Each structure stands twice: as structure tokens, then as C-alpha cells.
Amino acid sequence: MAKLIYLDNSATSYPKPEEVYTFMDGFFRDKGVSPGRSGFDAALEAEEVVNGTRKMLTKLFNGGADHNRLTFSYNATDSLNLIINGLVEKGCHVVTTMLEHNSVLRPLYVLEQKGEIEVTYVPFDFDGYVNPQDIKNAIKENTKFVIVTHCSNVLGTIQPLTEIGKICREKGVLFVVDGSQGAGSVDLDMQESEIDVYCFTGHKCLMGPTGIGGSYVREGIHINHTRAGGTGVRSAYKGHLEEYPYRLEYGTLNLLGVAGLYAGVKWITSEGIMNIHKREMDLWDKLVNEVSKIKGVTTYCANSRKNHNPVLSFNIAGFEAGDVGTMLDVDYNIAVRTGLQCAPLVHEQIGTFDMHGTVRMSIGAFTTEEEIDAAIEAITEISRIRN
């Protein structure tokens, strides 16, 4: 069987660096115990990896002085639910964008349908970017927070976080960022961008496994409890603990997930995030330039590599996106994502909602030029069938 050409890295990065597989295997065999619950050596060593991962991610995001405010969860969706539900107040207003993933849209929609909050959805421009001025114009007296994706999972456009953050600070509203597609893909400075809460997942550009994510909450930001449970410390206390990291962690951590994240962050740091990004974007340039020449192909918001991640959404005239995905899989052994990609409002705005979405190709750290050449050839051959 031909080797799989994997172009679905926006869903999850694959493969992982060999160092991640090796570290996870050895760590779980030797120290796969409950961290922070007991005083024996293996438990203490496991806790060192947990704390070490907190410190690395806090430094990577430039979150602040207290690494304990970096908390772990199952994934970005889990953290976003904790943050959104922990921030809202009845009658408050929230500003978000048409670029958002359902991990943001659905929690807001549920609260909106219950009549608890009001939400404004800011559109993006022709190139796929939100205008910070539109965010500013949407803020009202009762706006509690603005929540924006770091990078669109459909279009690959990296949003102007620093400009939005400065507006939020001037207006006295909180700024929350969904970093699912941004964490580990490009440099981030929470303090410079005046981000109050940054949520992330581990299994994409941070090169960790599935089932691990988290958030960094800036000092002075109050997140109400929406869950309660075991913390492993101060067991006699009846309520859930107020201090970080326990405030946003519930039950035993996914230790193996943290270990994989530890190894993944070490790898991207040693390689250099922007070095990886440049290699990926060089391949993206080639893909976009060649695909754009193919008769019958329409690309979306792929006009410049500036402020862009290596993601390309496209359609081929005469075909459903899902059918193109099936042909790429069955006939060419190329893995892509098709459909609405869990971001329906993006497709409403670019006019692909009723067409059942787009074909999305997303390049990763281990994508090769030969694989991009094969993808271009496959798209060309499929398009020739009906164009």
C-alpha cells in the first residue's frame, strides 16, 4: 500500500516527532503514577514533569510570572467551556467573530438561547481577517469579554491579536483567545498582545497527543467555578479550591498527555517555532500557486502568506467537497478534511455553507515537497474530469 500523504494537520498533527513517542513510552512505564498525590519518588518525579510543562508553556506564551496559572484540561473545547461559563454574568454582552470554531460558538449559543447573554458576531474581510475597528465598534457598556480565534481553522488566517488586545484594554473588557490553531504554530506574547486568557490544545502544533489541553489565565482575572471535585490536596476543604492550578483542574490529570506535551514543546522549542513555520509556508506557497492555476478550482482567502498558517481551503467545480475528499483518499491515499470543519459561520460568509463546505489541506512539520507535488497532481487530475 502506498504511504499515506497526510494533509490534515489542522485536525491533529501527524506524525509526531520520534522524541514524543519515545518519551511518552518510557515515562509511562517508569513513572506512570498519580502526580502530586503522594510522597514517594515516582510520584514526585511525575509531578516534576507536570510542573516543568507548566513552566515551558508559560514561557512559550509569555503568560506571566506564575506558572501555576497554566492549567491542564482535556483539550481546548474543555478549557473554553470552563472559561466562557466561568466569566459570563446574566445580562452581559459578548463579542466574538464569524471565524470561530464550534468550541466557542456552541457554548455561547447555549447561553444565548437561555436568554442569559447577548452575543455580537463580527464578520471578517475579503482576505479572512477581522478588522480591530469592527471589534471596537461592537463593544457596548455591558460587554464582559471579547473572544477571538488566534488562527482560523478553515482559512488559515492569523488574526491581529495585539491590535484587538489593546482595544479591549482601553475599553476595560476582557480578551480571551482560542489558541487551538495558533499555539506552537507561530510566536505568541500574551503580555504584548494584552491577552487575559489563552486556551490551547496539545495535539496540534504543540506536537502532543490527543486528550490534553489547557489555558493560561492572567493574574487578576476571576473565573467562577463551574465544576468541583478532587484535587489531591486539602481534602478536608468542602468547596473546590480557589488557588491555581487547582481552581481549573478537576480530578487526576491526564499524566501521559502532559508527558507527551512536555516532549512536544521541547521539540518545537529546539527546532524553533518560526523555523518550522517558514518551512511549512514555503510548501504552502507552492501548493497555492499551482492549485490556483488549475481550471475549475476556487481557493478561499489564500492571497498572501503574510499572517497566514499553512492551511488551504478550496473547491473544484462540478464536485461536492466530500466527493473530492473521497477521491483523494481512495485513489491517491491523500488525507484531507472536507465539509464545514466545525466552523459553520465561516462557510456562511464565504458562500460555501450550502455547498457543504470546502476541501481543506493543512501542511505540517513533516510534510515534504514530494507530497505537495503529489497533491497538486491529484487535484489537477480530479479537476480534469469535469472541467
VOKOL-357238 format. One record per atom (N, C-alpha, C, CB): x, y, z. Coordinates in steps of 0.1 Angstrom, whole numbers, plus 5000, padded with zeros to 4 digits. Glycine has a CB too. Example, Ala and Ser with C-alpha at 12.3 -4.5 7.8 and 13.67 -1.06 7.14 Angstrom:
// VOKOL-357238
513249435078
512349555078
513249675078
511349555090
512849785071
513749895071
512950005079
514149945057
// end
This chain:
// VOKOL-357238
500849885000
500050005000
500950125000
499150005012
500550224992
501350354991
501350425005
500750444980
502350495008
502450575020
501450685021
503850635022
500750695032
499750795034
500450935033
499050785048
499751025025
500151165024
499151235033
500151215009
499651285044
498851335055
498751485054
499251295069
497651545050
497451685049
496251735057
497351735034
496151685069
495051715078
495651765092
494151605080
496751835091
497451875104
496651975112
498751925101
495652045106
494852135114
493952055123
494052225105
493651935120
492851845128
493651795140
492151735120
494751735136
495851695146
497151675138
495351565154
498251715144
499451695138
499851555138
500551785145
500351505126
500751365125
501751355113
499551275122
502851285115
503251215127
503751315138
504251105125
503951255150
504651335160
506151315159
504151305174
506951405164
508451385165
508751255172
509151495172
509751185168
510051055174
510351075189
511350995167
510851185192
511151215206
509951215215
511851355208
508751245209
507551245217
507151105220
506451315209
507151015209
506750875211
507750815222
506850795198
509050835220
509950765229
509850815244
511450795224
509650945246
509550995259
508250945266
509551155259
507150955258
505850905264
505950765269
504750925254
506550675260
506650535263
507450515276
507150455251
508650565276
509550545287
509050605300
510850605284
508450725299
507950795311
506750715317
507450935307
505850675309
504650605314
505050465320
503650585303
506050405315
506450275320
507150295334
507450205311
507950405335
508750425347
508050515358
510050485343
507250605353
506650705363
505150725360
507450835362
504450625356
503050645353
502150635365
502650545342
502450715375
501650705387
500950845389
502650685400
500250855400
499450975402
500351095407
498250955411
500451195399
501351305403
500751395414
501651395391
501551435423
501151535433
500251485444
500551645426
500051345444
499151295454
499851225466
498251185448
501151185463
501851105473
503351155473
501850955470
504051105484
505451155486
506551065481
505651185500
506150945475
507250855471
507850905458
506650715468
509050855455
509850915444
509250925431
511150835443
508550815426
507950815413
506850925412
507350685410
506050945423
505051045423
505651185422
504151035435
506751205429
507451335429
508051365416
508451345440
508651265410
509251285396
508151305386
510051155392
507051245387
505951275378
505451415379
504751175380
505351465392
504951605394
505951695389
504751625409
507251665388
508251755383
508051775368
509651695385
507551665361
507351685346
506051765344
507051545340
505051755353
503851835352
504251985354
502851795362
505052015365
505452145367
506352205356
506052165381
507252115352
508152155341
507352195328
509052045338
506252125325
505452155314
504752285316
504452045311
504252305328
503552435331
504552555328
503152445345
505752535333
506752645331
507152665317
508052605339
507352555309
507652575295
506552645287
507952435289
505352605290
504252665282
504052815287
502952595285
504152845299
504052985304
505153065297
504252985319
506353015296
507453085289
507153105274
508753015291
506652995268
506352995254
505353095251
505852855249
504253115259
503253215257
503553345263
501953165263
504653355270
504953475278
503653525286
505453595269
503253425294
501953445301
502153535313
501453315306
503153515321
503353595333
504353525343
502053615340
504353575355
505353525365
504953395371
505653625375
503653365372
503153255380
502753135370
501953295388
503653035370
503352925361
502252835365
504652835360
501752855378
500652775383
499352825377
500552785398
499352935370
498152985363
497952915349
498153135362
498952835346
498852745334
498252615339
500252725327
496952595335
496252475340
495952385328
494952515347
495852255331
495552155321
494152105321
496552035324
493652065309
492352015307
492351905297
491352135303
491251865292
491251765281
491651815268
489851705280
491251935265
491551995252
491152145252
490851915240
491152215241
490752355240
489352375243
491152415227
488452285237
487052295239
486752285254
486352175232
487352195261
487152185276
487452315283
487952065281
488652365280
489052495286
488252605282
490552525283
487852615270
486952725265
485652725272
486752725250
485052605275
483852595282
484052645296
483352455282
485152605303
485352645316
485552795317
486652585322
486252855307
486453005307
485153075304
487553035298
484553045293
483253115289
482253105300
482753055276
481952985305
480952975316
481353035329
480552825318
482753045331
483253095343
483353255343
484553045346
483153315331
483253455330
481853525329
484053495318
480953455322
479653525319
478853555332
478853435310
478153665330
477153705341
475853735333
477653835348
474753705340
473453715334
473253865329
472353675343
472853875316
472654005311
473854075304
472154095321
474953995304
476154055299
476254035284
477453995305
477154105277
477354105263
478654055260
477154245257
478753965249
480053905245
480253945230
480053755247
481453975226
481854005212
482653885208
482554135211
482353825196
483153725190
483053745175
482553575194
483553645167
483653675153
483053555145
485153685149
482953585132
482353485123
483453375120
481953545110
484653395124
485753295122
485753185132
487053365122
484953185142
485153095153
484752955150
484353145165
485352865158
485152725158
483952695167
486352635163
483252585166
482152545175
482552535189
481552425170
483852525192
484252525206
483952655213
485752485207
483852755205
483452895210
481952915207
484353005204
481552885195
480152925191
479152845199
480052895176
479352725201
478252645208
478052685223
478552495207
479152695231
478852745245
478152885245
480252755252
478552975236
477953105235
476453085231
478653195226
476253005221
474852985216
473952925227
474852885204
474452835234
473652775245
473252885255
474352665253
474152965259
473853075269
472953175262
475153145273
473153205250
472353305242
470853255242
472853325228
470653125239
469353065238
468653065251
469452925232
469353055262
468753055275
468453195279
469752995285
468753295271
468453435275
469453495285
467153445279
470553425287
471453475298
472453585293
472253365303
472753575280
473753675274
473353715260
475153605273
473953825256
473753875242
475153865235
473254025242
475153815222
476353795215
476353875202
476553645212
477453945199
477654005186
478753935178
478054155188
478453895166
479353815157
479953915147
478553695151
481153945148
481854045139
482353965127
483054115146
482054015115
482453955102
483953975100
481653995090
484553905090
485853925086
485853975072
486653785086
487054025067
487154095054
487353995043
488154195054
487554045031
487753955019
488953865020
487854045007
489953905027
491153825029
491153735041
492353915030
490053745049
489953645060
490353705074
490653525057
490453835075
490853895087
489853985094
492153975085
489753985107
488854065114
489454205115
488454015128
488754315113
489254445114
489054485129
488454545105
490154515136
490054555150
489054665153
491454595155
488954755143
487954865145
486554815146
488054965133
486254705139
484954645140
484654585154
484754535129
485754535159
485654485173
485354605182
486954415177
486054705181
485854825189
484454875188
486854935185
483954885176
482554935174
481554845180
482354955159
481854715181
480854615187
480754625202
481154475182
481754675209
481854675223
480754775229
483254715228
480054725239
479054805245
479354825260
477654745243
478454895267
478654925281
478654795289
477655015286
477854695285
477754575293
478554455287
476254535294
479554495278
480354385272
481354335283
481154435260
481254205285
482154145295
483454105290
481454025302
483454035278
484653995272
484553985257
485153865278
485753995250
485853965236
486553835234
486654085228
486053745226
486753615224
486953595209
485853495230
488253565205
488653565191
489553445189
489353695187
489453385178
490453275174
491753335171
489853195163
492853265175
494153315171
494353295156
495253235179
493953185151
494053155137
492853075132
495353075134
492253115120
491153035115
491552895111
490553115103
490752795116
491052665112
490552625098
490352565122
489752715092
489252695078
490152765068
487852745077
490552895071
491152975062
492652995064
490553115062
493152965077
494552975080
494953115083
495352925069
494053215084
494453355086
494653375101
493353445081
495853435104
496253475118
495753615121
497853465119
494953615131
494253745135
495053845142
492953705143
494753975141
495554085147
495354095162
495254215140
495853995169
495653995184
496054115191
496253865189
497254165188
497754275195
496954405194
499254315191
496454425182
495554545180
494254525187
495354565165
493754405187
492454375194
492654385209
491854235190
493754335214
494054335228
494154475233
495354265231
494754565226
494954705230
493554775231
495854785221
492654745222
491354795222
490554745234
490554765209
490754615237
490054565249
490554625262
490254415249
491854645263
492354705275
491854855276
493954705274
491854925265
491355065265
489855065270
491555135252
489154975265
487654965268
487354905281
486954895257
488354845287
488054775300
487354645300
487354875309
487454575288
486854445287
487954335286
485854435275
487554215290
488554105290
488754055275
488053995299
489954005273
490253955260
490653805261
491454035253
489853715255
490053575255
490453525241
488853495261
491453445240
491853395227
491753235227
493253435224
491153185216
491153045213
492453015205
489853005205
493352955212
494652935205
494852795199
495752955215
493752725196
493852595191
494752585179
492452545188
494652675170
495452665158
496652755158
494552715146
496852825169
497952925170
499052875179
497453055174
498752805190
499752765200
500752675194
499052695212
501952715193
503052635187
503252655172
502752495190
502352725166
502452745151
503252875148
501152745145
502952975156
503653105155
504053155168
502853205146
504953255169
505253315182
504053385188
506453405180
504053385201
502953445209
503553515221
501853345213
503053635223
503353715235
502153765242
504353835232
501653695252
500353725258
500453865264
500053625269
501553905270
501654035276
501654145266
502954045285
502454135255
502454235245
501054245238
503454205234
500354135236
499054145230
497954165240
498854015222
498254185252
497354215263
496154115263
496754355261
496553985262
495553875263
495353835277
496053755255
494153825281
493853795295
493753645297
492453855299
493153575288
493053425289
493453365275
491653385293
494353265275
494653195263
494453055264
496153225259
493552995256
493252855257
493952775245
491652835256
494352655248
495152585238
494852435239
496652605240
495252365228
495152225228
496552165225
494152165218
496852045229
498151995228
498451915216
498451905240
497451865209
497651775198
497851825184
496451675198
497851955183
498052025170
499552065169
497152145168
499852195168
501152245166
502152225178
501152385162
501552205190
502452175201
502952035201
501652205214
502551955192
503151825189
502851715201
504551835187
501851745209
501551645219
500451555214
501051715232
499951465223
498951365219
497551435221
499051245228
496551365217
495151405219
494851385234
494151325211
493751455239
493351445253
494051535263
493551305257
494751635258
495451725267
495351865261
496951685270
495051965269
494952105265
495052185278
493652135257
494552305277
494652395289
494452535286
495852365296
494752615296
494652765295
495652835304
493252815298
495952955300
496753045309
495853165312
498053085303
495653185325
494753295330
495653405337
493653245339
495553525331
496453625337
496053665351
496253755328
497053705359
496753735373
495753855374
498053785380
494853845383
493753945385
492453915378
494354075380
492453805369
491253765362
490553665370
491553715348
489253685373
488453595382
487653505373
487553675391
487853375374
487053275367
486253205378
487953175359
484853215377
484053145386
484052995384
482553195385
483852925395
483852775395
482552735387
483852715409
482752635378
481552575372
481652425374
481552605357
482752375380
482852235384
483452225398
483752155373
483552105403
484152075416
484551935416
483252115428
485551905424
486051765425
487351745432
486151705411
487951635430
489251605437
490351695432
489551465435
491251725441
492451795437
493751735442
492451945443
493551635452
494751565457
495351635469
495751545447
494951755472
495451825483
494351895491
496551935479
494551925504
493551985512
492151925511
493452135509
492151795513
490951715511
489851745521
491251565512
490151805532
489051835542
488251955538
489751855556
488752035529
488052155525
486852125516
489052255517
485652175520
484452125514
484252185500
483252165522
484652305497
484452365484
485652335475
484252515485
485552355462
486652345453
487652455456
486252345438
488952425455
489952515459
490052635450
491352445459
490352755457
490352875450
491652905442
490152995460
492752855448
494052885442
494452805430
495152865453
495252865421
495752795409
496952705413
496152895398
497152595406
496352545394
495052475397
497252455386
494752445410
493652365414
492352425410
493652335428
492252555409
491052625406
490352575393
491252775405
491252545383
490652505370
491052365366
491152595359
491452285376
491852145374
490952055383
493352115376
490451945377
489451865384
489851715382
488051895379
490151645393
490551505393
491951485388
489551435383
492351365386
493651325382
493951375368
493951175383
495051435366
495451485353
495751375343
496751575354
495651405331
496051305320
497551315320
495451345306
498251235328
499651245330
500351205317
500051145341
499951105310
500551065298
500451175287
499950935292
499351245287
499151355278
500051475282
497651405279
500251505294
501151605299
502651565295
501051625314
502951445296
504251395293
504551415278
504451245297
503551385270
503751405255
503851545252
502551335248
503051625259
503151775256
504451825260
501951845264
505051775271
506351815276
507351795265
506751735289
507351675259
508251635249
508051715236
508251485246
506751735233
506451815221
506851955221
504951815218
506652025233
507152165234
508652175234
506552225248
509352075240
510752075239
511252065225
511351955248
510551985217
510951965203
510752085195
510151845197
509552155196
509352275188
510252385192
507852315189
510552385205
511452495210
512852475204
511452495225
513352345204
514652325199
514752345184
515052175202
513652315177
513652345162
513452485159
512552255156
512752555168
512452695165
511052705158
513452765156
510052765165
508752775160
508652845147
507752845170
509352955145
509253025133
510052965122
509753175135
511052875125
511752795115
510852695109
513052735121
510052625118
509152525113
508052595105
508452455125
507552715110
506552785102
507052825088
506152915110
508252875087
508752915074
508852795064
510152975075
509252675069
509352565060
507952525056
509952445068
506952525065
505552495061
505052595051
504752495074
505252725054
504752825045
505452825031
504852965051
506652785030
507252765017
506552665009
508752735018
506152555015
505352445009
503952495005
505252325017
503352575014
502052635012
502052725000
501552715024
503152804998
503252894987
503252814974
504652974987
503952704974
503952624961
502552564959
505052504963
501952514969
500652454968
499652554963
500152394981
499552664969
498652774965
498852824950
498652894975
500152844947
500452894934
500052804923
501952924933
500352674925
500052574915
498552544914
500852444917
497952524926
496452494926
495652604920
496052464940
496052734923
495352844917
495252854902
495952974923
496252784896
496252784881
495352674875
497752754877
494852584883
494152474878
492652514874
494052354888
492252484862
490952514858
489852454867
490752474843
488952534871
487852484879
488052494894
487552344875
489252534898
489552534913
489352674918
490952484915
488652684929
488452814937
489152794950
486952844938
490052894953
490652894967
490053004975
492152914966
490152994988
489553094997
490553165006
488453025005
490653295005
491453375014
492853325015
490853375029
493453305003
494853255002
495653344993
494853104996
495553474996
496153574987
497553614991
495253704987
497953585003
499253625007
499753535019
499353775012
501053505020
501553425031
501653505044
502853365027
501553635043
501753725055
500553695064
501753875051
500953675077
499953655087
498953535084
499053775090
499653425079
498853315074
499553185080
498753305059
498753085083
499252955086
499152865073
498452895098
499752745073
499852665061
498552585059
501052575062
497452655057
496152595055
495552645042
495152625067
495052555034
494352595021
493052535020
495252555009
491952615019
490652565016
490352595001
489552635025
489752494995
489352514981
488252424977
490652474972
487652454965
486652364959
486952344944
485252424961
486452234939
486652204925
485252204918
487352064922
485052294908
483752304901
483252164897
483852404889
481952144899
481352014895
481451904905
482051974882
482051934916
482151824927
481751884940
483651774927
481151794948
480951824962
482351804969
479951724969
482551884979
483851884986
484051744992
483851984998
483051674997
483151545003
483551444992
481851505009
483051454980
483451364969
484951384966
482551384957
485451504965
486851524963
487651464974
487151684962
487251474986
487951414997
488051264996
487351455010
486951204992
486951064990
487851014979
485451014987
487851094968
488751054957
490251074961
488451144944
490551174968
491851194972
492351084981
492051334980
491451034989
491750924999
491850794991
490650915009
490850754984
490750624977
491750614966
489350594973
491850714957
492650704945
494150754947
492050784934
494350834957
495650894958
496350874972
495651044955
495550824981
496050804995
496450935002
497150704995
495651034999
495951175005
494851205015
495951284994
495151225027
494251255038
493951405039
494651195051
492751455038
492351595039
491151595048
492151655026
490651715051
489451735058
488451805049
489651825071
487251765048
486151825040
484951865049
485751735028
484151945043
482851985050
482952125056
482551885061
482352145067
482252275074
483352295084
480952295080
484152195087
485252195096
484952255110
486352285090
483752235114
483252285128
483252435129
484152225138
483252505117
483252645118
482152695108
484652705114
480852675110
479852705101
479752855096
478552655106
479952945105
479853085102
480853135092
479953175114
482053075092
483053105081
482453065068
484353025084
481852945067
481252905054
480052985050
480952755055
479353035059
478253125056
478753245049
477353155069
479853305055
480353425049
481053415036
481253495059
481753305034
482553285021
481653215010
483753205023
480353185014
479453135004
479552985001
479653204992
480152905011
480252765009
479352675018
481752725011
478552745026
477752665035
476752575028
476952765044
476052625018
475052545011
475752445001
474152635003
477052464999
477852374990
478452264999
478952444983
478052265012
478652165021
480152175024
478352025016
480552305023
481952335028
482952335017
482252245038
484152305022
485352305013
486252185015
486252435016
487252165007
488352075009
489452155016
488852004995
489952105027
490952175034
492252085034
490552205048
493352145030
494652085031
495452165041
495352075017
496052095051
496852165061
498152095062
496052175075
499252175060
500552125060
501152125074
501452215051
502052025076
502652005090
504152005089
502151885096
504751995101
506151995102
506951895094
506551985117
506251775091
506851665084
506351655070
506651545092
505651745065
505151745051
506351765042
504051845048
506451695031
507551705022
507151775009
508251575019
508151825001
507851884988
507251784979
509051954982
507751654980
507251554971
505751524974
508051424973
505351534986
503951514990
503051634984
503751505005
503651754984
502851864979
502751854964
503652004982
503851804957
503751774943
502651674939
505151724937
502551574948
501551464946
500151524947
501851344955
500051614957
498651674960
498251754948
498651754972
499251834943
498951924931
498551834919
500152014927
499251724917
498951644905
497551574907
500051534904
497251534919
495951474922
494751574919
495851424936
494951694924
493851794922
493751824907
494251924930
494851834900
494751854886
493951744879
496251864880
494251624882
493651504876
492151504879
494251374880
491751534891
490351534895
489651644888
490251544911
490251754887
489551874881
489351844866
490451994882
490251774860
490051744845
488851664842
491351674840
488351594852
487151504849
485951584845
486851424862
485851704851
484651784848
484951934844
483751784860
486151964842
486552104838
487452104826
487152174850
// end
